[in-house]
């Protein structure tokens, strides 16, 4: 789609920033891998406890390399101030470390909103990889102006915008290495016809995702925790979901739990408030789960 003349300078700026990110991340990934392989200088000082790889997730091997790469991406100066402001409350280095993307791989950010994670995922897979930023109609309506300006009009390298519904995701079979769902899994159990949310066939949704993932494909799910034992009941009013239910549900639909992280836990959240409550907005008790396609 052609942009109006007034947007042309912005398009050039976006492309320049993205290309700069790819070049800088390439250098950072190479230097990180060199150091972790034991061929570089001494290891940097130990990170603060809040930034360390969570004990519940694998602390060595591929996840540790991915965690270091994710931290390098966060430090890139091409990232926007808005994105940087979100980092402390979202801890994307943990989420992306578990996703474990490699250069050249293909991944999807499901219900990805305005692209906070999609941009970082694109930096991880590099110019030979591909990331799909997905939204259905309700999500798209919420972020339409932002995604149109950044991804549709400007065609950010490495990111393809996809608007599709949960009953027809329009994904190619065996085309993806990984998938991410951040604070959106519970919406599979949300029902609001006036907002465009019909009843979701959850099994159909996951069968489409499984078919799109290659063998060993990873799925990382982050969501707001609900009161234990409430299943999916809190999704409707509080936009939360029970962690144990989520694990059983996702495993029942063809995935195997590999690891979990407590990096976004908040013991002060008693799980009874809506997630938009000012006291907990952006700081709810959240679980992070890593699954593998079976």
KANORMO-V381974 format. One record per pair of residues at least 24 apart in sequence whose C-alpha atoms are under 10 Angstrom apart, sorted by sequence separation. I is the first residue (numbers start at 0). J is the second residue. D is the distance in whole Angstrom. If there is no record, write none. Layout:
i=I j=J d=D
i=I j=J d=D
//
This chain:
i=68 j=92 d=8
i=69 j=93 d=8
i=91 j=115 d=9
i=95 j=119 d=8
i=99 j=123 d=9
i=100 j=124 d=6
i=101 j=125 d=8
i=102 j=126 d=8
i=103 j=127 d=5
i=104 j=128 d=5
i=105 j=129 d=5
i=106 j=130 d=5
i=107 j=131 d=5
i=108 j=132 d=5
i=109 j=133 d=5
i=110 j=134 d=4
i=111 j=135 d=9
i=138 j=162 d=9
i=139 j=163 d=9
i=261 j=285 d=8
i=262 j=286 d=8
i=263 j=287 d=8
i=35 j=60 d=10
i=66 j=91 d=9
i=67 j=92 d=8
i=69 j=94 d=9
i=70 j=95 d=9
i=91 j=116 d=8
i=95 j=120 d=7
i=99 j=124 d=10
i=100 j=125 d=10
i=102 j=127 d=7
i=103 j=128 d=4
i=104 j=129 d=7
i=105 j=130 d=6
i=106 j=131 d=6
i=107 j=132 d=6
i=108 j=133 d=6
i=109 j=134 d=7
i=110 j=135 d=7
i=113 j=138 d=9
i=220 j=245 d=9
i=260 j=285 d=9
i=261 j=286 d=6
i=262 j=287 d=8
i=66 j=92 d=6
i=67 j=93 d=10
i=69 j=95 d=6
i=70 j=96 d=9
i=102 j=128 d=6
i=103 j=129 d=7
i=104 j=130 d=8
i=105 j=131 d=8
i=106 j=132 d=9
i=107 j=133 d=7
i=108 j=134 d=9
i=109 j=135 d=9
i=110 j=136 d=10
i=112 j=138 d=6
i=113 j=139 d=9
i=130 j=156 d=9
i=131 j=157 d=8
i=132 j=158 d=7
i=133 j=159 d=8
i=134 j=160 d=8
i=135 j=161 d=8
i=136 j=162 d=7
i=220 j=246 d=10
i=260 j=286 d=7
i=261 j=287 d=7
i=65 j=92 d=8
i=66 j=93 d=6
i=68 j=95 d=9
i=69 j=96 d=6
i=92 j=119 d=10
i=101 j=128 d=8
i=102 j=129 d=9
i=110 j=137 d=9
i=111 j=138 d=8
i=112 j=139 d=7
i=129 j=156 d=9
i=130 j=157 d=6
i=131 j=158 d=6
i=132 j=159 d=6
i=133 j=160 d=6
i=134 j=161 d=7
i=135 j=162 d=5
i=136 j=163 d=7
i=137 j=164 d=9
i=259 j=286 d=8
i=260 j=287 d=5
i=261 j=288 d=9
i=35 j=63 d=9
i=36 j=64 d=10
i=65 j=93 d=9
i=66 j=94 d=9
i=67 j=95 d=10
i=68 j=96 d=8
i=69 j=97 d=10
i=91 j=119 d=9
i=95 j=123 d=9
i=100 j=128 d=10
i=110 j=138 d=7
i=111 j=139 d=9
i=112 j=140 d=10
i=113 j=141 d=9
i=114 j=142 d=9
i=128 j=156 d=10
i=129 j=157 d=5
i=130 j=158 d=5
i=131 j=159 d=5
i=132 j=160 d=5
i=133 j=161 d=5
i=134 j=162 d=5
i=135 j=163 d=5
i=136 j=164 d=7
i=259 j=287 d=6
i=260 j=288 d=7
i=35 j=64 d=7
i=65 j=94 d=10
i=66 j=95 d=7
i=67 j=96 d=8
i=69 j=98 d=10
i=86 j=115 d=10
i=110 j=139 d=9
i=112 j=141 d=8
i=113 j=142 d=6
i=128 j=157 d=7
i=129 j=158 d=6
i=130 j=159 d=6
i=131 j=160 d=6
i=132 j=161 d=6
i=133 j=162 d=6
i=134 j=163 d=6
i=135 j=164 d=5
i=136 j=165 d=10
i=220 j=249 d=10
i=241 j=270 d=10
i=258 j=287 d=9
i=259 j=288 d=4
i=260 j=289 d=8
i=63 j=93 d=10
i=65 j=95 d=7
i=66 j=96 d=4
i=69 j=99 d=9
i=85 j=115 d=9
i=112 j=142 d=6
i=113 j=143 d=8
i=126 j=156 d=7
i=127 j=157 d=8
i=128 j=158 d=9
i=129 j=159 d=7
i=130 j=160 d=9
i=131 j=161 d=7
i=132 j=162 d=8
i=133 j=163 d=7
i=134 j=164 d=8
i=135 j=165 d=7
i=178 j=208 d=8
i=240 j=270 d=9
i=258 j=288 d=6
i=259 j=289 d=6
i=62 j=93 d=9
i=65 j=96 d=5
i=66 j=97 d=8
i=68 j=99 d=9
i=69 j=100 d=10
i=111 j=142 d=10
i=112 j=143 d=9
i=113 j=144 d=9
i=114 j=145 d=9
i=125 j=156 d=9
i=126 j=157 d=6
i=131 j=162 d=10
i=133 j=164 d=9
i=134 j=165 d=9
i=165 j=196 d=10
i=177 j=208 d=10
i=178 j=209 d=10
i=218 j=249 d=10
i=239 j=270 d=8
i=257 j=288 d=8
i=258 j=289 d=5
i=259 j=290 d=9
i=32 j=64 d=7
i=35 j=67 d=9
i=64 j=96 d=8
i=65 j=97 d=7
i=66 j=98 d=9
i=68 j=100 d=10
i=82 j=114 d=10
i=83 j=115 d=10
i=113 j=145 d=6
i=114 j=146 d=8
i=125 j=157 d=7
i=126 j=158 d=10
i=135 j=167 d=10
i=164 j=196 d=10
i=165 j=197 d=10
i=239 j=271 d=9
i=256 j=288 d=7
i=257 j=289 d=6
i=258 j=290 d=7
i=31 j=64 d=8
i=32 j=65 d=10
i=62 j=95 d=9
i=63 j=96 d=7
i=65 j=98 d=8
i=66 j=99 d=8
i=68 j=101 d=10
i=82 j=115 d=6
i=112 j=145 d=9
i=113 j=146 d=6
i=124 j=157 d=8
i=135 j=168 d=9
i=165 j=198 d=10
i=166 j=199 d=7
i=175 j=208 d=9
i=178 j=211 d=10
i=237 j=270 d=9
i=239 j=272 d=9
i=256 j=289 d=6
i=257 j=290 d=5
i=258 j=291 d=10
i=31 j=65 d=10
i=62 j=96 d=6
i=63 j=97 d=9
i=65 j=99 d=5
i=81 j=115 d=9
i=82 j=116 d=9
i=112 j=146 d=8
i=113 j=147 d=9
i=121 j=155 d=10
i=122 j=156 d=10
i=134 j=168 d=10
i=165 j=199 d=7
i=166 j=200 d=7
i=175 j=209 d=9
i=177 j=211 d=9
i=178 j=212 d=8
i=237 j=271 d=8
i=238 j=272 d=9
i=239 j=273 d=8
i=255 j=289 d=8
i=256 j=290 d=4
i=257 j=291 d=7
i=32 j=67 d=9
i=61 j=96 d=9
i=62 j=97 d=6
i=64 j=99 d=8
i=65 j=100 d=7
i=114 j=149 d=9
i=121 j=156 d=8
i=122 j=157 d=8
i=133 j=168 d=9
i=164 j=199 d=10
i=165 j=200 d=8
i=166 j=201 d=9
i=172 j=207 d=8
i=173 j=208 d=9
i=175 j=210 d=9
i=176 j=211 d=9
i=177 j=212 d=7
i=237 j=272 d=6
i=238 j=273 d=7
i=239 j=274 d=7
i=254 j=289 d=10
i=255 j=290 d=5
i=256 j=291 d=7
i=28 j=64 d=9
i=31 j=67 d=7
i=32 j=68 d=8
i=61 j=97 d=9
i=62 j=98 d=8
i=63 j=99 d=9
i=65 j=101 d=8
i=79 j=115 d=10
i=82 j=118 d=10
i=113 j=149 d=9
i=114 j=150 d=9
i=121 j=157 d=6
i=122 j=158 d=10
i=165 j=201 d=9
i=166 j=202 d=10
i=167 j=203 d=9
i=168 j=204 d=8
i=171 j=207 d=9
i=172 j=208 d=9
i=173 j=209 d=8
i=174 j=210 d=9
i=175 j=211 d=6
i=176 j=212 d=6
i=177 j=213 d=8
i=184 j=220 d=7
i=185 j=221 d=10
i=218 j=254 d=8
i=236 j=272 d=9
i=237 j=273 d=4
i=238 j=274 d=6
i=254 j=290 d=6
i=255 j=291 d=5
i=256 j=292 d=9
i=28 j=65 d=9
i=31 j=68 d=7
i=50 j=87 d=10
i=56 j=93 d=9
i=62 j=99 d=6
i=78 j=115 d=10
i=113 j=150 d=9
i=118 j=155 d=9
i=120 j=157 d=9
i=121 j=158 d=6
i=166 j=203 d=7
i=167 j=204 d=8
i=170 j=207 d=7
i=171 j=208 d=10
i=172 j=209 d=9
i=173 j=210 d=6
i=174 j=211 d=5
i=175 j=212 d=5
i=176 j=213 d=6
i=183 j=220 d=8
i=184 j=221 d=8
i=185 j=222 d=7
i=217 j=254 d=9
i=218 j=255 d=10
i=219 j=256 d=10
i=233 j=270 d=9
i=236 j=273 d=7
i=237 j=274 d=6
i=238 j=275 d=9
i=253 j=290 d=10
i=254 j=291 d=5
i=255 j=292 d=6
i=256 j=293 d=10
i=30 j=68 d=10
i=61 j=99 d=7
i=62 j=100 d=10
i=118 j=156 d=10
i=120 j=158 d=9
i=121 j=159 d=10
i=165 j=203 d=8
i=166 j=204 d=6
i=169 j=207 d=9
i=170 j=208 d=8
i=172 j=210 d=5
i=173 j=211 d=4
i=174 j=212 d=6
i=175 j=213 d=6
i=176 j=214 d=8
i=177 j=215 d=9
i=178 j=216 d=8
i=179 j=217 d=8
i=180 j=218 d=8
i=181 j=219 d=8
i=182 j=220 d=8
i=183 j=221 d=8
i=184 j=222 d=7
i=185 j=223 d=8
i=216 j=254 d=9
i=217 j=255 d=9
i=218 j=256 d=9
i=219 j=257 d=10
i=221 j=259 d=10
i=233 j=271 d=9
i=235 j=273 d=10
i=236 j=274 d=10
i=237 j=275 d=8
i=253 j=291 d=9
i=254 j=292 d=5
i=255 j=293 d=6
i=28 j=67 d=8
i=29 j=68 d=9
i=61 j=100 d=10
i=118 j=157 d=8
i=131 j=170 d=10
i=165 j=204 d=6
i=166 j=205 d=10
i=168 j=207 d=7
i=169 j=208 d=10
i=171 j=210 d=8
i=172 j=211 d=4
i=173 j=212 d=5
i=174 j=213 d=7
i=175 j=214 d=9
i=176 j=215 d=8
i=177 j=216 d=5
i=178 j=217 d=6
i=179 j=218 d=6
i=180 j=219 d=6
i=181 j=220 d=6
i=182 j=221 d=6
i=183 j=222 d=7
i=184 j=223 d=9
i=185 j=224 d=10
i=215 j=254 d=10
i=217 j=256 d=10
i=218 j=257 d=10
i=219 j=258 d=10
i=220 j=259 d=9
i=221 j=260 d=10
i=233 j=272 d=10
i=234 j=273 d=10
i=237 j=276 d=10
i=253 j=292 d=6
i=254 j=293 d=5
i=27 j=67 d=9
i=28 j=68 d=6
i=31 j=71 d=8
i=50 j=90 d=8
i=52 j=92 d=9
i=53 j=93 d=8
i=56 j=96 d=10
i=57 j=97 d=9
i=61 j=101 d=10
i=78 j=118 d=9
i=117 j=157 d=9
i=118 j=158 d=7
i=164 j=204 d=9
i=165 j=205 d=9
i=167 j=207 d=8
i=168 j=208 d=8
i=170 j=210 d=8
i=171 j=211 d=6
i=172 j=212 d=7
i=173 j=213 d=5
i=176 j=216 d=5
i=177 j=217 d=5
i=178 j=218 d=5
i=179 j=219 d=5
i=180 j=220 d=5
i=181 j=221 d=5
i=182 j=222 d=4
i=183 j=223 d=9
i=217 j=257 d=9
i=219 j=259 d=9
i=223 j=263 d=10
i=224 j=264 d=9
i=233 j=273 d=9
i=250 j=290 d=8
i=252 j=292 d=9
i=253 j=293 d=6
i=27 j=68 d=7
i=28 j=69 d=9
i=49 j=90 d=9
i=51 j=92 d=10
i=52 j=93 d=7
i=56 j=97 d=8
i=78 j=119 d=9
i=117 j=158 d=7
i=166 j=207 d=8
i=170 j=211 d=6
i=171 j=212 d=9
i=172 j=213 d=8
i=173 j=214 d=8
i=175 j=216 d=7
i=176 j=217 d=7
i=177 j=218 d=6
i=178 j=219 d=6
i=179 j=220 d=6
i=180 j=221 d=6
i=181 j=222 d=6
i=182 j=223 d=6
i=222 j=263 d=10
i=223 j=264 d=10
i=224 j=265 d=10
i=245 j=286 d=10
i=249 j=290 d=8
i=250 j=291 d=9
i=252 j=293 d=9
i=50 j=92 d=8
i=51 j=93 d=8
i=117 j=159 d=9
i=165 j=207 d=9
i=169 j=211 d=9
i=170 j=212 d=9
i=174 j=216 d=10
i=175 j=217 d=9
i=176 j=218 d=9
i=177 j=219 d=8
i=178 j=220 d=9
i=179 j=221 d=8
i=180 j=222 d=8
i=181 j=223 d=9
i=182 j=224 d=10
i=189 j=231 d=9
i=221 j=263 d=9
i=246 j=288 d=8
i=250 j=292 d=9
i=25 j=68 d=10
i=27 j=70 d=10
i=28 j=71 d=7
i=50 j=93 d=8
i=117 j=160 d=10
i=168 j=211 d=10
i=173 j=216 d=9
i=188 j=231 d=7
i=189 j=232 d=9
i=205 j=248 d=10
i=209 j=252 d=9
i=225 j=268 d=10
i=226 j=269 d=8
i=227 j=270 d=9
i=242 j=285 d=9
i=245 j=288 d=9
i=246 j=289 d=10
i=249 j=292 d=10
i=250 j=293 d=9
i=24 j=68 d=8
i=27 j=71 d=6
i=28 j=72 d=9
i=52 j=96 d=9
i=75 j=119 d=10
i=114 j=158 d=9
i=131 j=175 d=9
i=187 j=231 d=9
i=188 j=232 d=8
i=189 j=233 d=9
i=190 j=234 d=9
i=191 j=235 d=9
i=205 j=249 d=8
i=208 j=252 d=10
i=209 j=253 d=7
i=224 j=268 d=9
i=225 j=269 d=8
i=226 j=270 d=5
i=239 j=283 d=10
i=242 j=286 d=7
i=246 j=290 d=9
i=24 j=69 d=10
i=26 j=71 d=10
i=27 j=72 d=8
i=52 j=97 d=10
i=130 j=175 d=9
i=138 j=183 d=10
i=186 j=231 d=10
i=188 j=233 d=9
i=189 j=234 d=6
i=190 j=235 d=7
i=208 j=253 d=10
i=209 j=254 d=8
i=224 j=269 d=9
i=225 j=270 d=5
i=226 j=271 d=7
i=239 j=284 d=10
i=240 j=285 d=10
i=241 j=286 d=10
i=242 j=287 d=9
i=25 j=71 d=10
i=72 j=118 d=10
i=73 j=119 d=8
i=114 j=160 d=9
i=129 j=175 d=9
i=185 j=231 d=7
i=188 j=234 d=6
i=189 j=235 d=5
i=190 j=236 d=10
i=202 j=248 d=9
i=205 j=251 d=10
i=206 j=252 d=7
i=224 j=270 d=6
i=225 j=271 d=7
i=239 j=285 d=9
i=240 j=286 d=10
i=242 j=288 d=9
i=24 j=71 d=7
i=25 j=72 d=10
i=27 j=74 d=10
i=72 j=119 d=7
i=75 j=122 d=10
i=130 j=177 d=10
i=131 j=178 d=9
i=185 j=232 d=10
i=187 j=234 d=9
i=188 j=235 d=7
i=189 j=236 d=9
i=201 j=248 d=9
i=202 j=249 d=9
i=205 j=252 d=6
i=206 j=253 d=8
i=223 j=270 d=8
i=224 j=271 d=10
i=225 j=272 d=9
i=23 j=71 d=9
i=24 j=72 d=6
i=27 j=75 d=9
i=72 j=120 d=9
i=130 j=178 d=10
i=185 j=233 d=9
i=186 j=234 d=7
i=201 j=249 d=9
i=204 j=252 d=9
i=205 j=253 d=8
i=225 j=273 d=10
i=23 j=72 d=9
i=24 j=73 d=10
i=111 j=160 d=10
i=185 j=234 d=6
i=186 j=235 d=8
i=189 j=238 d=8
i=202 j=251 d=9
i=203 j=252 d=9
i=205 j=254 d=9
i=24 j=74 d=10
i=69 j=119 d=8
i=72 j=122 d=7
i=184 j=234 d=9
i=185 j=235 d=9
i=188 j=238 d=9
i=189 j=239 d=10
i=202 j=252 d=6
i=223 j=273 d=10
i=224 j=274 d=10
i=21 j=72 d=10
i=24 j=75 d=7
i=69 j=120 d=9
i=72 j=123 d=8
i=107 j=158 d=9
i=110 j=161 d=10
i=188 j=239 d=10
i=201 j=252 d=9
i=202 j=253 d=9
i=223 j=274 d=7
i=20 j=72 d=8
i=23 j=75 d=7
i=71 j=123 d=10
i=105 j=157 d=10
i=106 j=158 d=10
i=107 j=159 d=9
i=108 j=160 d=10
i=109 j=161 d=9
i=110 j=162 d=9
i=185 j=237 d=10
i=186 j=238 d=7
i=188 j=240 d=9
i=23 j=76 d=9
i=69 j=122 d=9
i=107 j=160 d=10
i=108 j=161 d=10
i=110 j=163 d=10
i=185 j=238 d=6
i=186 j=239 d=9
i=21 j=75 d=10
i=23 j=77 d=9
i=68 j=122 d=10
i=69 j=123 d=8
i=107 j=161 d=10
i=140 j=194 d=10
i=184 j=238 d=10
i=185 j=239 d=6
i=186 j=240 d=9
i=20 j=75 d=7
i=68 j=123 d=7
i=110 j=165 d=10
i=140 j=195 d=10
i=183 j=238 d=9
i=184 j=239 d=9
i=185 j=240 d=6
i=19 j=75 d=9
i=20 j=76 d=8
i=21 j=77 d=10
i=109 j=165 d=10
i=182 j=238 d=9
i=183 j=239 d=9
i=184 j=240 d=8
i=185 j=241 d=9
i=19 j=76 d=9
i=20 j=77 d=6
i=137 j=194 d=7
i=138 j=195 d=10
i=182 j=239 d=9
i=19 j=77 d=7
i=20 j=78 d=8
i=65 j=123 d=9
i=136 j=194 d=9
i=137 j=195 d=6
i=138 j=196 d=10
i=182 j=240 d=10
i=18 j=77 d=10
i=109 j=168 d=10
i=120 j=179 d=10
i=136 j=195 d=7
i=137 j=196 d=7
i=223 j=282 d=9
i=224 j=283 d=8
i=225 j=284 d=9
i=16 j=76 d=9
i=17 j=77 d=7
i=135 j=195 d=9
i=136 j=196 d=9
i=185 j=245 d=9
i=223 j=283 d=6
i=224 j=284 d=6
i=225 j=285 d=9
i=16 j=77 d=6
i=17 j=78 d=9
i=135 j=196 d=9
i=184 j=245 d=8
i=222 j=283 d=9
i=223 j=284 d=6
i=224 j=285 d=5
i=15 j=77 d=9
i=16 j=78 d=8
i=117 j=179 d=9
i=222 j=284 d=9
i=223 j=285 d=5
i=224 j=286 d=6
i=107 j=170 d=10
i=116 j=179 d=9
i=222 j=285 d=5
i=223 j=286 d=7
i=224 j=287 d=10
i=13 j=77 d=9
i=116 j=180 d=10
i=221 j=285 d=7
i=222 j=286 d=6
i=223 j=287 d=9
i=116 j=181 d=9
i=184 j=249 d=10
i=221 j=286 d=6
i=222 j=287 d=7
i=220 j=286 d=8
i=221 j=287 d=5
i=222 j=288 d=9
i=107 j=174 d=10
i=220 j=287 d=6
i=221 j=288 d=6
i=106 j=174 d=8
i=107 j=175 d=7
i=111 j=179 d=8
i=219 j=287 d=7
i=220 j=288 d=5
i=221 j=289 d=9
i=105 j=174 d=7
i=106 j=175 d=5
i=107 j=176 d=9
i=108 j=177 d=9
i=109 j=178 d=7
i=110 j=179 d=9
i=111 j=180 d=7
i=112 j=181 d=10
i=219 j=288 d=6
i=220 j=289 d=7
i=104 j=174 d=9
i=105 j=175 d=5
i=106 j=176 d=6
i=107 j=177 d=7
i=108 j=178 d=6
i=109 j=179 d=6
i=110 j=180 d=7
i=111 j=181 d=7
i=218 j=288 d=8
i=219 j=289 d=5
i=220 j=290 d=8
i=104 j=175 d=8
i=105 j=176 d=5
i=106 j=177 d=5
i=107 j=178 d=5
i=108 j=179 d=5
i=109 j=180 d=5
i=110 j=181 d=8
i=111 j=182 d=9
i=112 j=183 d=10
i=218 j=289 d=6
i=219 j=290 d=6
i=104 j=176 d=6
i=105 j=177 d=7
i=106 j=178 d=6
i=107 j=179 d=6
i=108 j=180 d=6
i=109 j=181 d=8
i=110 j=182 d=9
i=111 j=183 d=9
i=217 j=289 d=7
i=218 j=290 d=5
i=219 j=291 d=9
i=103 j=176 d=10
i=104 j=177 d=8
i=105 j=178 d=9
i=106 j=179 d=8
i=107 j=180 d=9
i=108 j=181 d=8
i=110 j=183 d=7
i=217 j=290 d=6
i=218 j=291 d=6
i=28 j=102 d=10
i=109 j=183 d=8
i=110 j=184 d=9
i=216 j=290 d=8
i=217 j=291 d=5
i=218 j=292 d=8
i=101 j=176 d=9
i=109 j=184 d=9
i=215 j=290 d=9
i=216 j=291 d=6
i=217 j=292 d=6
i=100 j=176 d=8
i=110 j=186 d=9
i=215 j=291 d=6
i=216 j=292 d=5
i=217 j=293 d=10
i=25 j=102 d=9
i=99 j=176 d=10
i=100 j=177 d=7
i=214 j=291 d=9
i=215 j=292 d=5
i=216 j=293 d=9
i=98 j=176 d=10
i=99 j=177 d=8
i=100 j=178 d=10
i=214 j=292 d=7
i=215 j=293 d=7
i=98 j=177 d=7
i=212 j=291 d=10
i=213 j=292 d=8
i=214 j=293 d=8
i=98 j=178 d=8
i=212 j=292 d=7
i=98 j=179 d=8
i=209 j=291 d=10
i=210 j=292 d=10
i=209 j=292 d=7
i=95 j=179 d=9
i=208 j=292 d=9
i=209 j=293 d=9
i=94 j=179 d=9
i=94 j=181 d=9
i=89 j=181 d=10
i=28 j=123 d=9
i=25 j=122 d=9
i=20 j=118 d=10
i=24 j=122 d=7
i=25 j=123 d=9
i=20 j=119 d=10
i=23 j=122 d=9
i=24 j=123 d=8
i=25 j=124 d=10
i=109 j=208 d=10
i=21 j=121 d=9
i=22 j=122 d=9
i=25 j=125 d=8
i=17 j=118 d=9
i=20 j=121 d=10
i=21 j=122 d=6
i=24 j=125 d=8
i=25 j=126 d=10
i=107 j=208 d=10
i=20 j=122 d=7
i=21 j=123 d=9
i=21 j=124 d=9
i=22 j=125 d=9
i=182 j=285 d=9
i=17 j=121 d=9
i=18 j=122 d=10
i=21 j=125 d=6
i=22 j=126 d=9
i=107 j=211 d=10
i=182 j=286 d=10
i=17 j=122 d=8
i=20 j=125 d=9
i=21 j=126 d=7
i=106 j=211 d=10
i=107 j=212 d=10
i=182 j=287 d=10
i=106 j=212 d=9
i=181 j=287 d=9
i=18 j=125 d=10
i=105 j=212 d=9
i=180 j=287 d=10
i=18 j=126 d=9
i=105 j=213 d=10
i=106 j=216 d=9
i=179 j=289 d=10
i=106 j=217 d=9
i=107 j=218 d=10
i=108 j=219 d=10
i=106 j=218 d=10
i=178 j=290 d=10
i=177 j=290 d=10
i=177 j=291 d=9
i=177 j=292 d=9
i=176 j=292 d=10
i=100 j=217 d=9
i=98 j=216 d=10
i=99 j=217 d=8
i=98 j=217 d=7
i=97 j=217 d=9
i=98 j=218 d=7
i=99 j=219 d=10
i=97 j=218 d=9
i=98 j=219 d=6
i=97 j=219 d=7
i=98 j=220 d=10
i=95 j=219 d=9
i=94 j=219 d=7
i=94 j=220 d=9
i=94 j=221 d=8
i=89 j=221 d=10
i=21 j=156 d=10
i=13 j=149 d=8
i=21 j=157 d=10
i=13 j=150 d=10
i=18 j=155 d=9
i=10 j=148 d=9
i=17 j=155 d=7
i=18 j=156 d=8
i=9 j=148 d=9
i=10 j=149 d=8
i=14 j=153 d=8
i=16 j=155 d=10
i=17 j=156 d=7
i=18 j=157 d=10
i=9 j=149 d=9
i=10 j=150 d=10
i=13 j=153 d=7
i=14 j=154 d=8
i=15 j=155 d=10
i=17 j=157 d=9
i=12 j=153 d=10
i=13 j=154 d=9
i=14 j=155 d=6
i=6 j=148 d=9
i=10 j=152 d=8
i=11 j=153 d=8
i=13 j=155 d=7
i=14 j=156 d=7
i=10 j=153 d=5
i=13 j=156 d=9
i=9 j=153 d=8
i=10 j=154 d=8
i=7 j=152 d=10
i=10 j=155 d=9
i=2 j=148 d=9
i=6 j=152 d=9
i=7 j=153 d=9
i=6 j=153 d=9
i=2 j=151 d=10
i=3 j=152 d=9
i=1 j=151 d=10
i=2 j=152 d=6
i=0 j=151 d=8
i=1 j=152 d=7
i=2 j=153 d=8
i=0 j=152 d=6
i=1 j=153 d=9
i=0 j=153 d=9
i=0 j=154 d=9
i=97 j=257 d=10
i=97 j=258 d=8
i=97 j=259 d=9
i=97 j=260 d=9
i=94 j=260 d=9
i=93 j=260 d=8
i=93 j=261 d=10
i=94 j=262 d=9
i=93 j=262 d=7
i=94 j=263 d=10
i=93 j=263 d=9
i=90 j=262 d=7
i=89 j=262 d=9
i=90 j=263 d=7
i=89 j=263 d=7
i=88 j=263 d=8
i=97 j=287 d=9
i=97 j=288 d=9
i=98 j=289 d=8
i=88 j=280 d=10
i=89 j=281 d=8
i=97 j=289 d=7
i=98 j=290 d=9
i=88 j=281 d=6
i=89 j=282 d=9
i=94 j=287 d=7
i=97 j=290 d=10
i=87 j=281 d=10
i=88 j=282 d=7
i=93 j=287 d=9
i=94 j=288 d=9
i=88 j=283 d=10
i=94 j=289 d=9
i=85 j=281 d=9
i=89 j=285 d=10
i=57 j=257 d=9
i=56 j=257 d=8
i=57 j=258 d=7
i=55 j=257 d=10
i=56 j=258 d=5
i=57 j=259 d=9
i=55 j=258 d=6
i=56 j=259 d=5
i=57 j=260 d=9
i=54 j=258 d=10
i=55 j=259 d=6
i=56 j=260 d=6
i=53 j=258 d=10
i=54 j=259 d=9
i=55 j=260 d=5
i=56 j=261 d=9
i=53 j=259 d=8
i=54 j=260 d=7
i=55 j=261 d=7
i=53 j=260 d=6
i=54 j=261 d=8
i=55 j=262 d=10
i=52 j=260 d=8
i=53 j=261 d=7
i=54 j=262 d=9
i=52 j=261 d=10
i=53 j=262 d=6
i=52 j=262 d=8
i=51 j=262 d=9
i=50 j=262 d=8
i=49 j=262 d=8
i=49 j=263 d=10
i=56 j=287 d=10
i=56 j=288 d=9
i=55 j=288 d=10
i=56 j=289 d=9
//
